[in-house]
Amino acid sequence: MQMDKREKLMKKVENHLRMTARKLVKFDTEGETLQYLIDSFRSEFQCDFVGIIMKEEDLLVSKANSGDSVLFIKSLPLNVGDCSSNLLYTPLTFDDMVMENDQCPLIELLKKEEMNTWFTVPLIDEGASFGFCIIGFKNNIRLIKEMDSMFIEFGKDVATAIRLASKKESEKRKILDVEWISRNLSLNSSLEKVVEKVVDRAGKGTSSKFACIYLYNEHDNSFNYQPPSYGEMNVTEKININNYVLNDYFPYIEKVGGPELTVPLVVDLKTIGVLHVGQKGKGKFSEEDLELLELLASHVASMLENAKLYNDEKNHKIRLHSLLEYQQKLVLETVKPNSFDGITKIVSHYFSKNVILFDRFIRPISYHLQGSKMDDLSYLFEKATVEIVGTSRGGGWLQLENNEKSEIIVWPINDGIDLLGYLAIEKDKDGIDEFDQIGIDLVLNIYSSQFVKQKLILDAKEQVKDSFINKILVKSIKEPDSIIQYANLFNWNLFDHHRVAVLSLVLEKDEATDENILEKEARKSILWERLKKRITIHDNDIQVANKKDEYILIVPIAKEMNKPKVFWSSFYERVKKWAKEDHIHNHVFMGIGGITKGLEDYYSSYQQALQTLNVVNNRFRDTCFALFDELGGYALLHGLKNSSVTNLFTSKYIDPLLKYSKEKNADLFHTLRVFLNNHGNLSKTSNDLFIHRSSLLYRIERIESLLEIDLNDPDHRFNIMLAYRLYDLFYSAES
């Protein structure tokens, strides 16, 4: 009879558990499932306490409870390691724990609550424990041990129901999240609006104190913080990437159980950024948090990319419009007189940086500063010059020592053939983007056209200058008033004292080899044009002009400072140095005429310069320049030019020697000059000519025979020496 009652009780409990398990799977949320379970136990077993304890990572947490057990609930959560390990996998009773003599804080709490009888039901699904259920009685109740297996199976059913409810809840959350995305995010939203909505949802959905988004920048290989963020955080604006392993920079990427959580934003297998949350309000980030972030990331990545592209396109349009305005302003400046300064000012305002313009000789000709001091200007001049020279005029980067955030970039300006100048712009460390480069290309073209235009204007002025200078270098000056007016155009006072100098450029033999006369003259013309620019830059008071094939310089006497020899020696060395810079091997010769005191004296000074140049070519090739005032006897002979007596006298003694030398390939002209310069000393003359003494004697005899003279006769020797002086004075070396 007793057994029948026991079996009936077991049958009743079994039916109750089965019916409860069936109903549990019908609930959609974990909370509803657990609450029904508690209510079912209390109504069926008339117990004083029912609690559902769930395992969350390393903690035992109370998920639901019913009954008078305030102390028990307040004392949770507890560390799993501090409690009996059997609670999670084995049904236990008060008697079991007394026998094990296990010091478990959870059991101690039950004692303090005066639960005289209690038992646990582990909640296990597929070998994994979710937690356990505790049923407690304040009275002593006899438990039926045979019901253990029944409660074990029931625990499995409950665990399955909890898992299904959690899954339904998760799916419902996903549906709600998708609905939220469709309601709150639009493809037409701005980048900032999309980011604001996403980080707000991510932060609140994961109970995080902050959430933000980093977008990948391919240009400088970095993740850049994209405002706004959710909550308060110390933002790292930029994370530079040295490799492509994201874990090195975001340790908790797609990894739960930590203080932070990060998920990548991927579009077409390409990572465009990351969604990052941190400082969870309670506990650590869970799988549910990861699912939410992954859901947001999967739906939002393409929107962020579209919004970014839209923003970029919008910014591109704005910058293109700005470029057009910039170009129009630059073009308008080209018609103004002082165009270089106007263009430089516009460029400086456009880039909001200091700008310097140099000519091809690295001479600053225009600049505009953005609030810098003049001390900074000299520093910028120096550093830009070092940069130009250091890169062989190729442009490049230069780190400024006084400002770690600034650099100077230098670009050469050319017209496709010749180098015209350099543009130096102070720029941020981030360098220049494609739009900045377009702006720089525009201004380089504008500067190039202005340099070319300036060159055309200067060429026209040079032609005018050549024309009126040619008018004053004639024996009989016509229209002096017109000449004076032209001189006023160039701020040149013709009535100041000047000297006229004539320059000669002689290419070395290797430079002239295999060149016809036109090619040779073209090279000399290029060399002269560059020399003119150098001379004008060095001293704008020196007038430079061409007179047919002659290169004319007109220099104020004031430049000599009463030391003509010192001034002209220094000036000649400068010219010779400039001529060597163009890598055209040449020799420079210069003849300097006398001082002008009036308009009519320019012709005389010019003639004196020509004759001095002839003497330099024939007599002073080692010195390479001379002043007419220092020619001594040559100056006295100057008045004999164009005299028929002079021509006859020179022809009598010089022409036979030149003719014989040409026909017989024996230079009797030079032999006689060396003989006379050595005062008739045969040994020294033969050494200087590198010929044998007997050969020299033969030549001397031949010279005396051709000229019908006796070189031992003082009068004959004087006549010959005078003929040579006249030849040096009035005839060029080439003739």
Long-range contacts (C-beta under 8 A, 24 or more apart in sequence): 6-144, 9-144, 10-144, 10-146, 10-147, 10-150, 13-44, 13-147, 13-150, 14-150, 16-40, 16-44, 17-150, 17-151, 17-153, 17-154, 17-157, 20-154, 21-154, 21-157, 21-158, 21-161, 24-157, 24-158, 24-161, 24-165, 25-160, 25-161, 25-164, 27-161, 27-165, 28-165, 28-168, 28-169, 28-172, 29-165, 29-168, 29-169, 29-172, 30-63, 30-162, 30-165, 30-166, 30-169, 31-64, 32-165, 33-158, 33-161, 33-162, 33-165, 34-63, 34-64, 34-162, 35-64, 37-64, 37-133, 37-158, 38-64, 38-65, 38-66, 39-66, 41-133, 41-135, 42-66, 42-67, 45-135, 47-135, 47-136, 47-137, 48-115, 48-136, 48-137, 48-138, 49-113, 49-115, 49-118, 49-134, 49-135, 49-136, 50-133, 50-134, 50-135, 50-136, 51-133, 51-134, 51-136, 52-131, 52-133, 53-87, 53-106, 53-131, 53-132, 53-133, 53-134, 54-123, 54-130, 54-131, 55-80, 55-88, 55-129, 55-130, 55-131, 56-283, 56-286, 57-257, 57-283, 57-284, 59-283, 60-106, 60-131, 63-131, 67-136, 69-113, 69-115, 69-136, 71-109, 71-112, 71-113, 72-109, 72-110, 72-112, 72-113, 75-105, 75-109, 78-105, 78-106, 87-120, 87-122, 87-132, 88-122, 88-124, 88-129, 88-131, 88-132, 89-122, 89-124, 89-129, 90-122, 91-119, 91-120, 91-121, 91-122, 91-148, 91-151, 91-152, 91-155, 92-119, 92-120, 93-117, 93-118, 93-119, 93-120, 93-143, 94-118, 94-119, 95-143, 110-134, 110-136, 114-138, 116-140, 116-141, 117-141, 117-143, 119-143, 119-151, 121-151, 121-152, 121-154, 121-155, 121-158, 122-152, 122-155, 123-155, 123-156, 123-158, 123-159, 123-162, 124-155, 124-156, 124-159, 125-156, 125-159, 125-160, 125-162, 125-163, 129-159, 130-159, 130-162, 130-163, 133-158, 170-288, 170-291, 173-288, 173-292, 174-291, 174-295, 177-201, 177-205, 177-292, 177-295, 177-296, 178-295, 178-299, 181-296, 181-299, 181-300, 185-299, 185-300, 185-303, 187-303, 187-306, 188-310, 189-303, 189-307, 190-307, 190-310, 190-311, 191-226, 191-304, 191-307, 191-308, 191-310, 191-311, 192-227, 192-228, 193-307, 194-300, 194-303, 194-304, 194-307, 195-226, 195-227, 195-228, 195-304, 196-228, 198-275, 198-296, 198-300, 198-304, 199-228, 199-229, 199-230, 199-275, 200-230, 201-296, 202-230, 202-275, 202-277, 202-292, 202-293, 202-296, 203-230, 203-231, 203-277, 204-230, 205-289, 205-292, 205-296, 206-261, 206-277, 206-280, 206-285, 206-289, 206-292, 206-293, 207-280, 207-281, 207-282, 208-277, 208-278, 208-279, 208-280, 208-281, 209-233, 209-278, 209-279, 209-280, 209-281, 210-277, 210-278, 210-279, 211-275, 211-276, 211-277, 211-278, 212-276, 213-265, 213-273, 213-274, 213-275, 213-276, 213-304, 214-239, 214-273, 214-274, 214-276, 215-265, 215-272, 215-273, 215-304, 215-308, 216-271, 216-272, 216-273, 219-433, 220-430, 223-249, 223-273, 223-274, 226-273, 233-278, 246-271, 246-274, 250-274, 250-276, 252-285, 254-290, 254-294, 256-284, 256-285, 256-286, 256-287, 256-289, 256-290, 257-284, 257-285, 257-286, 258-284, 258-285, 259-284, 259-285, 260-285, 261-285, 261-289, 261-290, 261-293, 263-290, 263-293, 263-294, 263-296, 263-297, 264-297, 265-297, 265-300, 265-301, 265-304, 266-297, 266-301, 267-301, 267-302, 267-305, 272-301, 272-304, 272-305, 272-308, 273-301, 273-304, 275-300, 316-435, 319-435, 320-435, 322-350, 323-435, 323-438, 323-439, 323-442, 326-350, 326-439, 326-442, 327-442, 330-442, 330-443, 330-446, 331-446, 333-446, 334-446, 334-449, 334-450, 334-453, 339-450, 340-365, 340-366, 340-447, 340-450, 341-366, 341-368, 343-443, 343-446, 343-447, 343-450, 344-368, 347-423, 347-425, 347-439, 347-443, 350-439, 351-425, 351-427, 351-436, 351-439, 353-425, 353-426, 353-427, 354-380, 354-425, 354-426, 355-423, 355-424, 355-425, 355-426, 356-380, 356-381, 356-384, 356-423, 356-424, 356-425, 357-421, 357-422, 357-423, 357-424, 357-447, 358-384, 358-385, 358-388, 358-421, 358-422, 358-423, 358-424, 359-420, 359-421, 359-537, 360-418, 360-419, 360-420, 360-421, 360-422, 361-533, 361-534, 361-537, 362-388, 362-389, 362-422, 363-537, 365-421, 376-402, 380-408, 380-424, 380-426, 383-408, 384-408, 384-410, 384-422, 384-424, 387-424, 388-422, 388-424, 393-419, 393-422, 395-422, 400-426, 404-429, 405-429, 407-431, 411-440, 411-444, 413-444, 413-447, 413-448, 413-451, 414-448, 415-448, 415-451, 415-452, 420-447, 420-448, 420-451, 420-452, 421-447, 421-451, 423-447, 461-490, 462-532, 462-545, 464-489, 465-490, 465-543, 465-545, 466-545, 466-546, 466-547, 469-543, 469-545, 469-547, 469-552, 469-554, 470-545, 470-547, 472-599, 472-602, 472-603, 473-500, 473-547, 473-552, 473-602, 473-603, 473-606, 474-603, 475-603, 477-599, 477-600, 477-603, 480-599, 483-599, 490-543, 492-543, 494-599, 494-602, 495-598, 495-599, 496-556, 496-557, 496-558, 497-556, 497-557, 497-558, 497-595, 497-596, 497-597, 498-554, 498-555, 498-556, 498-557, 498-595, 498-596, 498-602, 498-605, 499-554, 499-555, 499-557, 499-564, 499-592, 499-593, 499-594, 499-595, 499-596, 499-605, 499-609, 500-552, 500-553, 500-554, 500-592, 500-593, 500-596, 500-602, 500-605, 500-606, 500-608, 500-609, 501-552, 501-553, 501-554, 501-555, 501-568, 501-590, 501-591, 501-592, 501-593, 501-609, 502-550, 502-551, 502-552, 502-553, 502-590, 502-591, 502-593, 502-606, 502-609, 502-610, 502-612, 502-613, 503-528, 503-531, 503-551, 503-552, 503-553, 503-575, 503-588, 503-589, 503-590, 504-551, 504-588, 504-589, 504-590, 504-591, 504-613, 504-617, 505-551, 505-579, 505-586, 505-587, 505-588, 506-586, 506-587, 506-588, 506-589, 507-584, 507-585, 507-586, 508-585, 508-586, 508-587, 510-585, 511-584, 511-585, 511-586, 521-549, 523-584, 524-586, 526-582, 526-584, 527-579, 527-582, 527-584, 527-586, 530-578, 530-582, 531-575, 531-578, 531-579, 534-575, 534-578, 535-575, 535-578, 538-574, 550-610, 552-606, 554-602, 557-595, 564-627, 564-629, 565-627, 565-630, 568-592, 568-625, 568-627, 569-625, 572-624, 572-625, 576-624, 587-624, 588-624, 589-613, 589-616, 589-617, 589-621, 589-624, 589-625, 590-616, 590-624, 590-625, 590-626, 591-615, 591-616, 591-625, 591-626, 591-628, 592-625, 592-626, 592-627, 592-628, 593-628, 594-628, 594-629, 607-638, 607-641, 608-638, 611-638, 611-641, 611-729, 611-730, 613-732, 614-728, 614-729, 614-730, 614-731, 614-732, 614-733, 615-728, 615-729, 617-732, 617-733, 617-734, 618-727, 618-728, 618-731, 618-733, 619-728, 633-725, 634-725, 634-728, 634-729, 637-725, 637-726, 637-729, 638-729, 640-726, 641-729, 641-730, 646-726, 646-730, 649-719, 649-722, 649-723, 649-726, 650-723, 650-726, 650-727, 650-730, 652-707, 652-723, 653-707, 653-719, 653-720, 653-723, 654-723, 654-724, 654-727, 656-706, 656-707, 657-703, 657-706, 657-707, 660-702, 660-706, 666-699, 668-699, 668-702, 668-703, 668-706, 671-696, 671-699, 671-700, 671-703, 672-703, 672-720, 673-724, 675-700, 675-711, 676-717, 676-720, 676-721, 676-724, 680-711, 680-712, 680-717
